[in-house]
């Protein structure tokens, strides 16, 4: 069984090196929203957020859709990311994910990262797998 020790790089509040985001889950778990302002030490190119961090945020939102759907621990089974625009560091990003389809052990979800002005930064689709069944 998976254990949450609150050190997740993205949502772990005990991880001093992590992003410490607080995903907002809709009633019914159909959507998840994350707001995050990644600092400059997470850049790739100068003042541009590393694509791996964007992928990580998309993964987190999609995984939380799965966890909310199942009500149990779940992990990413597949993640497909498409980068649309570079993201500056030090600005607020909004990550929104929504459930598309559910089966007995999998949830398919889609997610997007946007800037506050609506600029689309990246999109993803992913499958989240129920663990322990």
Secondary structure, 3 states (H helix, E strand, C coil): CCCCCCCCCCCCCCCCCCCCCCCEECCCCCEEEEEECCCHHHECCCCEECHHHHHHHHHHHHHHHHHHHHCCCEEEEEEEEEECCCCECCCCEEEEEEEEEECCCEEEEEEEEEECCCCEEEEEEEEEEECCC
